[in-house]
Amino acid sequence: MPESAASPQTYSDSQAWLSVSPALAQGGEWAAWLQDGEQRLEQLAQSDDRVLGTGRGAARAVTLPSDPDRPGAWRINRHGGLLGGIRADRYRDAHRLQQEVTLSGALRFMKVNTPEVLLAFAKRHGSWWRQHLVTEEIRDAVTVFEARESTEALQAASALLDQLFTVGLWATDLHPGNLLWQAEQQQCWLIDLAGAELRPQPLTPTERRSRVERFARFFVKHGGAEPSGMAQLRSELLG
């Protein structure tokens, strides 16, 4: 897997793990976050007082003190599917969060539009861990699901999906709610890399089709029907 030129700064002890982006690492006493990082995030979120998105994937705005000009989106990792109702936000360790940070850096190195991870923090609570992720906020954006009747949004989504399939990204939860559309900039962004992995080769035609159909089903499940541009998206991605 390719690595970015500059690696995040990490801190850890037996009870916590913290990763800070290179741009932020020079400011702030980050080692102190190992003790009270969750409380600090909550205080920052209360100060910003903005909710970003809706549902299980909703994030809260936070502005980290070492970079006040670049607001972030803070979310707590949660299990999906059947595990969601059982484990909620409880994990055995920090491994999934660490994988997400590494994957994000690799995708950005390959010029994939995905927000930079500003801060990742995992804290132990008895026998389980809670995982926190702060990514750069993509401003003035809506999900591709919300913009599903926009031809330009679906064309940008198609281009991004093709790039992801070509670099070998396999994501079980790749759907229109996890792509952001910036109309002014005319570009899409991939968010939420949970459960995703980079494979050593591009996705096969069968794998591409399964991801595209997963993408299409989200429109039907949550919007009642596929948008009019879905046929063109299929044609561009599947031939």
C-alpha positions as CSV (number, residue, x, y, z in Angstrom):
1,M,0.0,0.0,0.0
2,P,1.4,3.4,-0.9
3,E,2.2,5.8,1.9
4,S,1.9,9.6,2.0
5,A,5.1,11.6,2.1
6,A,4.4,12.9,5.6
7,S,3.2,10.5,8.2
8,P,0.9,11.5,11.1
9,Q,2.4,12.0,14.6
10,T,1.2,9.3,17.0
11,Y,1.0,9.0,20.7
12,S,0.0,6.1,22.8
13,D,-0.1,4.3,26.2
14,S,-1.9,1.3,27.5
15,Q,-5.2,3.2,27.7
16,A,-5.3,5.4,24.6
17,W,-4.0,5.9,21.1
18,L,-3.8,9.2,19.2
19,S,-2.9,10.2,15.7
20,V,-2.5,13.8,14.6
21,S,-2.0,15.1,11.0
22,P,1.4,16.5,10.2
23,A,0.1,20.0,9.8
24,L,-1.4,20.0,13.3
25,A,1.3,18.1,15.1
26,Q,3.5,21.1,15.5
27,G,1.0,22.9,17.7
28,G,-0.6,21.9,20.9
29,E,0.4,19.5,23.7
30,W,-1.0,16.4,22.1
31,A,0.4,13.9,24.6
32,A,-2.1,15.3,27.1
33,W,-5.0,14.2,24.9
34,L,-4.2,10.6,25.9
35,Q,-5.8,11.4,29.3
36,D,-8.8,13.5,28.5
37,G,-9.2,13.6,24.7
38,E,-12.9,12.6,24.8
39,Q,-13.7,15.5,27.1
40,R,-11.7,17.9,24.9
41,L,-13.6,16.8,21.8
42,E,-16.9,17.3,23.6
43,Q,-16.0,20.8,24.7
44,L,-14.9,21.7,21.2
45,A,-18.1,20.3,19.7
46,Q,-20.2,22.3,22.2
47,S,-18.3,25.4,21.3
48,D,-19.0,25.0,17.5
49,D,-22.5,23.7,18.1
50,R,-23.1,22.4,14.6
51,V,-24.3,19.0,13.5
52,L,-23.1,17.8,10.1
53,G,-25.3,15.2,8.3
54,T,-28.0,13.0,9.7
55,G,-28.6,9.5,11.0
56,R,-26.0,7.1,12.4
57,G,-23.3,8.8,10.4
58,A,-24.0,12.3,11.6
59,A,-20.9,14.2,12.7
60,R,-20.4,17.3,14.9
61,A,-18.2,20.2,13.9
62,V,-15.1,20.8,15.9
63,T,-12.3,23.4,15.4
64,L,-9.0,22.1,16.7
65,P,-7.0,24.8,18.5
66,S,-3.8,24.3,16.5
67,D,-5.6,25.1,13.2
68,P,-8.6,27.4,13.8
69,D,-9.0,28.1,10.1
70,R,-9.8,24.5,9.2
71,P,-12.9,23.1,10.9
72,G,-13.2,19.4,11.3
73,A,-16.1,16.9,11.4
74,W,-16.0,14.6,14.4
75,R,-17.7,11.3,14.5
76,I,-17.6,8.3,16.8
77,N,-17.1,5.0,15.0
78,R,-20.0,2.6,15.4
79,H,-20.7,-0.9,14.2
80,G,-23.2,-1.3,11.4
81,G,-25.6,-4.1,10.6
82,L,-26.4,-6.7,13.2
83,L,-23.5,-5.7,15.4
84,G,-24.8,-2.2,15.6
85,G,-27.5,-3.0,18.0
86,I,-25.2,-5.1,20.2
87,R,-21.8,-3.5,20.3
88,A,-22.8,0.1,19.2
89,D,-19.5,2.1,19.7
90,R,-17.5,-0.5,21.5
91,Y,-14.5,-2.1,19.9
92,R,-11.9,-4.6,21.1
93,D,-9.0,-2.3,20.4
94,A,-7.9,0.7,18.2
95,H,-7.2,-1.4,15.1
96,R,-10.1,-0.4,12.9
97,L,-9.4,3.3,13.5
98,Q,-5.7,2.8,12.8
99,Q,-6.6,1.1,9.5
100,E,-8.9,4.0,8.6
101,V,-6.1,6.5,9.1
102,T,-3.7,4.5,7.0
103,L,-6.2,4.0,4.2
104,S,-7.2,7.6,4.1
105,G,-3.5,8.6,3.7
106,A,-3.0,6.1,1.0
107,L,-6.0,7.2,-1.0
108,R,-5.1,10.9,-0.7
109,F,-1.6,10.0,-1.9
110,M,-3.2,8.5,-5.0
111,K,-5.2,11.8,-5.6
112,V,-8.5,10.4,-4.4
113,N,-10.9,13.0,-3.1
114,T,-11.3,12.0,0.6
115,P,-11.1,14.4,3.5
116,E,-7.8,14.5,5.4
117,V,-7.8,12.9,8.8
118,L,-6.9,15.7,11.2
119,L,-7.1,13.6,14.4
120,A,-7.9,10.0,15.4
121,F,-8.3,9.1,19.0
122,A,-9.1,5.8,20.7
123,K,-9.7,5.5,24.4
124,R,-10.0,2.3,26.5
125,H,-13.0,1.9,28.8
126,G,-12.5,-1.3,30.8
127,S,-12.4,-4.2,28.3
128,W,-13.5,-2.2,25.3
129,W,-12.4,0.9,23.3
130,R,-14.3,3.9,21.8
131,Q,-12.9,5.3,18.6
132,H,-13.1,9.0,17.5
133,L,-12.3,10.4,14.1
134,V,-11.9,14.1,13.0
135,T,-11.7,14.7,9.3
136,E,-11.5,18.0,7.5
137,E,-14.9,19.4,6.9
138,I,-16.0,19.5,3.3
139,R,-17.8,22.8,3.2
140,D,-21.0,23.6,1.2
141,A,-21.5,20.0,0.4
142,V,-24.5,17.7,0.3
143,T,-24.6,13.9,-0.1
144,V,-25.0,12.5,-3.6
145,F,-28.2,10.9,-2.3
146,E,-29.6,14.4,-1.6
147,A,-28.3,15.6,-5.0
148,R,-29.5,12.5,-6.9
149,E,-31.5,14.4,-9.5
150,S,-28.5,16.5,-10.4
151,T,-26.9,15.3,-13.6
152,E,-23.6,16.9,-12.7
153,A,-23.6,15.2,-9.2
154,L,-24.1,11.8,-10.7
155,Q,-21.5,12.3,-13.4
156,A,-19.0,13.3,-10.7
157,A,-20.0,10.3,-8.6
158,S,-19.4,8.1,-11.6
159,A,-15.9,9.5,-12.1
160,L,-15.0,9.0,-8.4
161,L,-16.4,5.5,-8.3
162,D,-14.4,4.6,-11.4
163,Q,-11.3,5.9,-9.8
164,L,-12.0,4.0,-6.6
165,F,-12.5,0.7,-8.5
166,T,-9.4,1.3,-10.6
167,V,-7.1,1.8,-7.5
168,G,-8.6,-1.3,-6.0
169,L,-10.8,0.0,-3.2
170,W,-13.2,-2.5,-1.9
171,A,-15.8,-0.9,0.3
172,T,-18.7,-2.8,1.7
173,D,-20.6,0.4,2.6
174,L,-20.0,2.4,-0.6
175,H,-23.3,4.2,-1.2
176,P,-24.7,7.7,-2.2
177,G,-24.9,8.8,1.4
178,N,-21.1,8.3,1.7
179,L,-20.3,10.5,-1.2
180,L,-20.4,14.3,-0.8
181,W,-21.1,16.7,-3.7
182,Q,-19.8,20.2,-3.9
183,A,-21.8,21.9,-6.6
184,E,-19.6,25.1,-6.8
185,Q,-16.4,23.1,-7.1
186,Q,-18.1,20.4,-9.3
187,Q,-16.5,17.5,-7.4
188,C,-17.3,14.5,-5.2
189,W,-15.6,13.4,-2.1
190,L,-15.6,9.9,-0.4
191,I,-16.3,9.9,3.3
192,D,-16.5,7.0,5.8
193,L,-13.9,4.4,5.0
194,A,-15.1,2.0,7.7
195,G,-14.8,-1.6,6.4
196,A,-12.9,-0.6,3.3
197,E,-9.6,-2.0,2.1
198,L,-7.2,-1.4,-0.8
199,R,-6.6,-4.5,-2.9
200,P,-3.4,-5.0,-4.9
201,Q,-5.2,-4.8,-8.2
202,P,-8.3,-3.1,-9.7
203,L,-11.7,-4.6,-8.9
204,T,-12.8,-7.3,-11.3
205,P,-15.9,-6.7,-13.5
206,T,-18.0,-8.8,-11.1
207,E,-16.8,-6.8,-8.1
208,R,-17.5,-3.5,-9.9
209,R,-21.0,-4.7,-10.7
210,S,-21.7,-5.7,-7.1
211,R,-20.6,-2.3,-5.8
212,V,-22.6,-0.4,-8.5
213,E,-25.7,-2.4,-7.7
214,R,-25.2,-1.8,-4.0
215,F,-24.9,1.9,-4.8
216,A,-28.2,1.8,-6.8
217,R,-30.1,-0.1,-4.1
218,F,-29.5,2.7,-1.6
219,F,-31.5,5.1,-3.8
220,V,-34.4,2.6,-4.0
221,K,-34.3,1.8,-0.2
222,H,-34.1,5.4,1.0
223,G,-35.7,7.3,-1.9
224,G,-38.2,4.9,-3.4
225,A,-36.7,4.7,-6.9
226,E,-33.4,5.0,-8.8
227,P,-32.7,8.6,-10.1
228,S,-33.0,9.2,-13.8
229,G,-29.2,9.4,-14.2
230,M,-28.5,5.9,-12.7
231,A,-28.8,4.2,-16.2
232,Q,-26.0,6.5,-17.5
233,L,-23.9,5.8,-14.4
234,R,-24.2,2.0,-14.9
235,S,-23.3,2.4,-18.6
236,E,-20.2,4.5,-17.7
237,L,-19.0,2.1,-15.0
238,L,-20.0,-1.3,-16.4
239,G,-20.1,-0.8,-20.1
